[in-house]
Amino acid sequence: MKAKTLTAYGDDASFEAAELTKLAEIVDAGALKPSLDDQRFDLDTVGGAYDRLTSGQAIGKVVVDV
C-alpha cells in the first residue's frame, strides 16, 4: 500500500471535520509513520543538525534530543 502524503502550510491550511476525524483514526491505528533522518543529534551537536538540514543531506525530519 502506497502511503498518502498530507501537507499543510501556514494559514492557508484548512481541513473539514471529517478529514480531521479520519486523520485521527489513522494516527490512532499506528498507520502514520514520521519520516525521520537516520542521524540524531543532542544539544552539544545541534550545529551539526543545522548543517545537515541546510545542506540537503537530511532525509526526513532532523531529530535533536533534549
PyMOL commands that set and color helices and strands:
alter all, ss='L'
color gray80, all
select helices_A, chain A and resi 10-12+17-28+43-55
alter helices_A, ss='H'
color red, helices_A
select strands_A, chain A and resi 36-42+61-65
alter strands_A, ss='S'
color yellow, strands_A
deselect
rebuild
show_as cartoon
